[in-house]
Amino acid sequence: MNGIEFLDLVKARESRHIRGIVLTGDTSPHFIDMACRSGWPVLFKPIDTNSLRLSIESVLTEHGAEVASITVADPEPNLRHQPAH
């Protein structure tokens, strides 16, 4: 499962608006096409920290809502929730 598929899965399971950014090193033509069609912001590695910070700020303020939690995806099939700071 890639980041786009993960965010789509979370979005389908949640009743509230989900915000996310896909950070990837996959620059294959197939993935770039999928990324363009996904509707999710996609950043390609390597990325400088300022660009990452600006992207996160943009996503978080897009709908003017406060962030209650951050969902972290990892190679394990479980979702872990961490309080936002």
mmCIF file of the C-alpha atoms, coordinates in Angstrom:
data_MODEL
# 
_entry.id   MODEL 
# 
loop_
_atom_site.group_PDB 
_atom_site.id 
_atom_site.type_symbol 
_atom_site.label_atom_id 
_atom_site.label_alt_id 
_atom_site.label_comp_id 
_atom_site.label_asym_id 
_atom_site.label_entity_id 
_atom_site.label_seq_id 
_atom_site.pdbx_PDB_ins_code 
_atom_site.Cartn_x 
_atom_site.Cartn_y 
_atom_site.Cartn_z 
_atom_site.occupancy 
_atom_site.B_iso_or_equiv 
_atom_site.pdbx_formal_charge 
_atom_site.auth_seq_id 
_atom_site.auth_comp_id 
_atom_site.auth_asym_id 
_atom_site.auth_atom_id 
_atom_site.pdbx_PDB_model_num 
ATOM 1  C CA . MET A 1 1  ? 0.000   0.000  0.000   1.00 0.00 ? 1  MET A CA 1 
ATOM 2  C CA . ASN A 1 2  ? 1.417   3.389  -0.937  1.00 0.00 ? 2  ASN A CA 1 
ATOM 3  C CA . GLY A 1 3  ? 0.682   6.737  0.708   1.00 0.00 ? 3  GLY A CA 1 
ATOM 4  C CA . ILE A 1 4  ? -2.096  7.638  -1.721  1.00 0.00 ? 4  ILE A CA 1 
ATOM 5  C CA . GLU A 1 5  ? -3.864  4.334  -1.127  1.00 0.00 ? 5  GLU A CA 1 
ATOM 6  C CA . PHE A 1 6  ? -3.417  4.774  2.626   1.00 0.00 ? 6  PHE A CA 1 
ATOM 7  C CA . LEU A 1 7  ? -4.938  8.271  2.650   1.00 0.00 ? 7  LEU A CA 1 
ATOM 8  C CA . ASP A 1 8  ? -7.806  7.093  0.428   1.00 0.00 ? 8  ASP A CA 1 
ATOM 9  C CA . LEU A 1 9  ? -8.485  4.252  2.891   1.00 0.00 ? 9  LEU A CA 1 
ATOM 10 C CA . VAL A 1 10 ? -8.470  6.584  5.908   1.00 0.00 ? 10 VAL A CA 1 
ATOM 11 C CA . LYS A 1 11 ? -10.724 9.040  4.071   1.00 0.00 ? 11 LYS A CA 1 
ATOM 12 C CA . ALA A 1 12 ? -13.213 6.257  3.252   1.00 0.00 ? 12 ALA A CA 1 
ATOM 13 C CA . ARG A 1 13 ? -13.322 5.119  6.900   1.00 0.00 ? 13 ARG A CA 1 
ATOM 14 C CA . GLU A 1 14 ? -13.658 8.543  8.534   1.00 0.00 ? 14 GLU A CA 1 
ATOM 15 C CA . SER A 1 15 ? -16.760 10.702 8.704   1.00 0.00 ? 15 SER A CA 1 
ATOM 16 C CA . ARG A 1 16 ? -14.741 13.891 9.142   1.00 0.00 ? 16 ARG A CA 1 
ATOM 17 C CA . HIS A 1 17 ? -12.570 15.734 6.636   1.00 0.00 ? 17 HIS A CA 1 
ATOM 18 C CA . ILE A 1 18 ? -9.112  14.184 6.337   1.00 0.00 ? 18 ILE A CA 1 
ATOM 19 C CA . ARG A 1 19 ? -6.040  16.236 5.463   1.00 0.00 ? 19 ARG A CA 1 
ATOM 20 C CA . GLY A 1 20 ? -2.771  14.679 4.375   1.00 0.00 ? 20 GLY A CA 1 
ATOM 21 C CA . ILE A 1 21 ? 0.364   14.966 2.298   1.00 0.00 ? 21 ILE A CA 1 
ATOM 22 C CA . VAL A 1 22 ? 2.079   12.162 0.416   1.00 0.00 ? 22 VAL A CA 1 
ATOM 23 C CA . LEU A 1 23 ? 5.868   12.312 0.739   1.00 0.00 ? 23 LEU A CA 1 
ATOM 24 C CA . THR A 1 24 ? 7.509   9.887  -1.683  1.00 0.00 ? 24 THR A CA 1 
ATOM 25 C CA . GLY A 1 25 ? 10.627  9.015  -3.565  1.00 0.00 ? 25 GLY A CA 1 
ATOM 26 C CA . ASP A 1 26 ? 8.682   7.129  -6.257  1.00 0.00 ? 26 ASP A CA 1 
ATOM 27 C CA . THR A 1 27 ? 9.102   9.029  -9.524  1.00 0.00 ? 27 THR A CA 1 
ATOM 28 C CA . SER A 1 28 ? 7.896   6.277  -11.839 1.00 0.00 ? 28 SER A CA 1 
ATOM 29 C CA . PRO A 1 29 ? 5.543   7.476  -14.597 1.00 0.00 ? 29 PRO A CA 1 
ATOM 30 C CA . HIS A 1 30 ? 2.748   5.263  -13.206 1.00 0.00 ? 30 HIS A CA 1 
ATOM 31 C CA . PHE A 1 31 ? 3.024   6.753  -9.701  1.00 0.00 ? 31 PHE A CA 1 
ATOM 32 C CA . ILE A 1 32 ? 3.284   10.340 -10.965 1.00 0.00 ? 32 ILE A CA 1 
ATOM 33 C CA . ASP A 1 33 ? 0.093   9.780  -12.986 1.00 0.00 ? 33 ASP A CA 1 
ATOM 34 C CA . MET A 1 34 ? -1.620  8.306  -9.908  1.00 0.00 ? 34 MET A CA 1 
ATOM 35 C CA . ALA A 1 35 ? -0.414  11.231 -7.790  1.00 0.00 ? 35 ALA A CA 1 
ATOM 36 C CA . CYS A 1 36 ? -1.748  13.814 -10.240 1.00 0.00 ? 36 CYS A CA 1 
ATOM 37 C CA . ARG A 1 37 ? -5.164  12.141 -10.275 1.00 0.00 ? 37 ARG A CA 1 
ATOM 38 C CA . SER A 1 38 ? -5.323  11.528 -6.511  1.00 0.00 ? 38 SER A CA 1 
ATOM 39 C CA . GLY A 1 39 ? -6.307  14.972 -5.289  1.00 0.00 ? 39 GLY A CA 1 
ATOM 40 C CA . TRP A 1 40 ? -3.756  14.696 -2.442  1.00 0.00 ? 40 TRP A CA 1 
ATOM 41 C CA . PRO A 1 41 ? -0.782  17.045 -2.215  1.00 0.00 ? 41 PRO A CA 1 
ATOM 42 C CA . VAL A 1 42 ? 2.314   15.068 -3.206  1.00 0.00 ? 42 VAL A CA 1 
ATOM 43 C CA . LEU A 1 43 ? 5.914   16.017 -2.420  1.00 0.00 ? 43 LEU A CA 1 
ATOM 44 C CA . PHE A 1 44 ? 8.828   14.181 -3.978  1.00 0.00 ? 44 PHE A CA 1 
ATOM 45 C CA . LYS A 1 45 ? 12.018  13.413 -2.043  1.00 0.00 ? 45 LYS A CA 1 
ATOM 46 C CA . PRO A 1 46 ? 14.418  14.910 -1.447  1.00 0.00 ? 46 PRO A CA 1 
ATOM 47 C CA . ILE A 1 47 ? 12.539  17.906 -0.076  1.00 0.00 ? 47 ILE A CA 1 
ATOM 48 C CA . ASP A 1 48 ? 13.917  20.803 1.902   1.00 0.00 ? 48 ASP A CA 1 
ATOM 49 C CA . THR A 1 49 ? 12.443  21.435 5.337   1.00 0.00 ? 49 THR A CA 1 
ATOM 50 C CA . ASN A 1 50 ? 11.057  24.861 4.420   1.00 0.00 ? 50 ASN A CA 1 
ATOM 51 C CA . SER A 1 51 ? 9.008   23.417 1.543   1.00 0.00 ? 51 SER A CA 1 
ATOM 52 C CA . LEU A 1 52 ? 7.755   20.655 3.823   1.00 0.00 ? 52 LEU A CA 1 
ATOM 53 C CA . ARG A 1 53 ? 6.792   23.142 6.538   1.00 0.00 ? 53 ARG A CA 1 
ATOM 54 C CA . LEU A 1 54 ? 4.943   25.354 4.058   1.00 0.00 ? 54 LEU A CA 1 
ATOM 55 C CA . SER A 1 55 ? 3.074   22.363 2.642   1.00 0.00 ? 55 SER A CA 1 
ATOM 56 C CA . ILE A 1 56 ? 2.035   21.202 6.112   1.00 0.00 ? 56 ILE A CA 1 
ATOM 57 C CA . GLU A 1 57 ? 0.869   24.706 7.067   1.00 0.00 ? 57 GLU A CA 1 
ATOM 58 C CA . SER A 1 58 ? -1.123  24.950 3.841   1.00 0.00 ? 58 SER A CA 1 
ATOM 59 C CA . VAL A 1 59 ? -2.858  21.619 4.389   1.00 0.00 ? 59 VAL A CA 1 
ATOM 60 C CA . LEU A 1 60 ? -3.624  22.358 8.042   1.00 0.00 ? 60 LEU A CA 1 
ATOM 61 C CA . THR A 1 61 ? -5.115  25.773 7.360   1.00 0.00 ? 61 THR A CA 1 
ATOM 62 C CA . GLU A 1 62 ? -6.913  24.811 4.128   1.00 0.00 ? 62 GLU A CA 1 
ATOM 63 C CA . HIS A 1 63 ? -10.275 24.373 5.856   1.00 0.00 ? 63 HIS A CA 1 
ATOM 64 C CA . GLY A 1 64 ? -9.582  26.548 8.879   1.00 0.00 ? 64 GLY A CA 1 
ATOM 65 C CA . ALA A 1 65 ? -10.042 23.657 11.291  1.00 0.00 ? 65 ALA A CA 1 
ATOM 66 C CA . GLU A 1 66 ? -7.843  22.879 14.249  1.00 0.00 ? 66 GLU A CA 1 
ATOM 67 C CA . VAL A 1 67 ? -5.909  19.634 14.163  1.00 0.00 ? 67 VAL A CA 1 
ATOM 68 C CA . ALA A 1 68 ? -6.942  17.199 16.897  1.00 0.00 ? 68 ALA A CA 1 
ATOM 69 C CA . SER A 1 69 ? -4.605  14.344 15.982  1.00 0.00 ? 69 SER A CA 1 
ATOM 70 C CA . ILE A 1 70 ? -1.928  13.225 13.586  1.00 0.00 ? 70 ILE A CA 1 
ATOM 71 C CA . THR A 1 71 ? -2.114  9.786  11.967  1.00 0.00 ? 71 THR A CA 1 
ATOM 72 C CA . VAL A 1 72 ? 1.255   8.221  11.236  1.00 0.00 ? 72 VAL A CA 1 
ATOM 73 C CA . ALA A 1 73 ? 1.614   5.542  8.561   1.00 0.00 ? 73 ALA A CA 1 
ATOM 74 C CA . ASP A 1 74 ? 4.403   3.025  8.806   1.00 0.00 ? 74 ASP A CA 1 
ATOM 75 C CA . PRO A 1 75 ? 5.191   -0.387 7.316   1.00 0.00 ? 75 PRO A CA 1 
ATOM 76 C CA . GLU A 1 76 ? 3.045   -2.017 10.008  1.00 0.00 ? 76 GLU A CA 1 
ATOM 77 C CA . PRO A 1 77 ? -0.640  -2.460 9.128   1.00 0.00 ? 77 PRO A CA 1 
ATOM 78 C CA . ASN A 1 78 ? -1.791  -0.610 12.264  1.00 0.00 ? 78 ASN A CA 1 
ATOM 79 C CA . LEU A 1 79 ? -2.695  3.070  12.558  1.00 0.00 ? 79 LEU A CA 1 
ATOM 80 C CA . ARG A 1 80 ? -1.186  4.987  15.450  1.00 0.00 ? 80 ARG A CA 1 
ATOM 81 C CA . HIS A 1 81 ? -2.728  8.221  16.690  1.00 0.00 ? 81 HIS A CA 1 
ATOM 82 C CA . GLN A 1 82 ? -0.557  10.858 18.314  1.00 0.00 ? 82 GLN A CA 1 
ATOM 83 C CA . PRO A 1 83 ? -1.818  14.087 19.894  1.00 0.00 ? 83 PRO A CA 1 
ATOM 84 C CA . ALA A 1 84 ? -1.079  17.202 17.896  1.00 0.00 ? 84 ALA A CA 1 
ATOM 85 C CA . HIS A 1 85 ? 1.304   19.687 19.504  1.00 0.00 ? 85 HIS A CA 1 
# 
